[in-house]
Amino acid sequence: MADDRVIPLLPKLLGKCFFQRKKQPIPVCLKNEKHFEREIFKACNSTYMHFSPGTCLAIKIGRTDMTSSQLLENIATAVPCIVNKIPRKWKNIQSLNIKTHFSTSLPIFNADPFTQIFK
């Protein structure tokens, strides 16, 4: 975790090896000392989306110890936020999948390729 004001300075300080391993610093707002504990707790219980140069994006939305209803609630909450961050929104999304560390990828959404071509 790092103060959100110093995040832009960290790539030079930490080096490219840190970021090549997909280890991104988690931004925490430490401007107000009264809310320090709340900000740390919020950062620990959040998920983060980091764009990569490729075409795929993986985001942790749940854990295997969660119930199916908890996972469904997390997905329903996260997908609209994720879509809002992607350029061209749903037009740039070809599929959404669920995957555990050891499982195959299970599709939950696939775009119709025919309609994607003509939009």
N, C-alpha and C positions, 0 to 999 in steps of 0.2 A: 504494500500500500504506500501511496505517496500523496502529499498535499497536491491538490489539483492545480495550484499555481506554479509548481515546479515540474509538472509532467512534460511540458515541451522541452525542458532542458535535459531530461533523462537519457534520451538516445545517445547523445555524445558522451555522457558520463558512464553509462552502463555498457556501452559497446554493442556492436551488431550481433555478437554471439548470443546475447541475452534475448534479443528480439527474434533471431532466427529460430530459436527453440519455442517460439510462440508464447513466451513469458511476457505478458504485458503488465505494467504496473497498474494497480487499481486506484483510480482517483478518489480521494477523500477530501471533503471540504473541511478544513481546520481553521477557518477564519473566526468562528465563534467558539470560544472555549466552553461555553455552557452546554453545547450540543455534541461535544467530542465523543462521548460514549455512544450516543444515538447514531452518529455518522459511521463509526467503526462497525456497529452492529448491522447497519443498513448495507454497508459495503460487503460484509461477510455473507449476507443473505441475498445478494443480488447476482444476476448473471450479466455477462458483458459480451458485446458483439464487436469483433475486430475484423475489418475488411482485409482481405488478402488479395494479392495480385491475380489470383486465379478466378475461376468461375463458380466455385463452390464455397459455401459458408457453413460452418458448423457452430451451433450455439447450444450450450448446456441449459436445459430447461427443467430438468428434474433429476431425481436419484432413483435407484432401483428399490430403495426401501419405502418409497412413497406408494400410496394406493392409486388405483387407476383413476378415481375421481379427482385426486389431488393433481395427478399428471395432466388430466384433461383440463382442469382449471388453469394450470400453469400455461398450457399450450394456448388456450383461448385468450389468456391475458397477454402472452408474449407475441403471438403472430401479428396482431394489428400494429404493435409497436415496431416490430421488425420490418413489416411491409412499409411503414412510413419512412424508414431510414434508407430504403433501397430506391435508387433512381428509377423512375417510370413505374414505381409501385408493382402491382400484380402483373404488368406486362413483362417485367424482367424476371419473374419467378416461373420456372419450368416445373419444379416439383418440391414438395415438402416430405421429409421422411423422418421416421423415428428409428433410432439406432442405439443399442447399448454398446458397451466396450467390446463385447465378444459376439454380438449378433450380426445378422445381415441387416441391411437397411430395409425397413418396411414403409412403403409409400402411404401417405395420408392425403396427398393432393398431387395430381398430375394435370398440367395444362394441356389443353387440346392443341396439338401442333398445327392443325389446319387453320384454326382461328388466329393463332399467334402470328402466322406468316402474313396474314392480310390485315392486321391491325396497324 
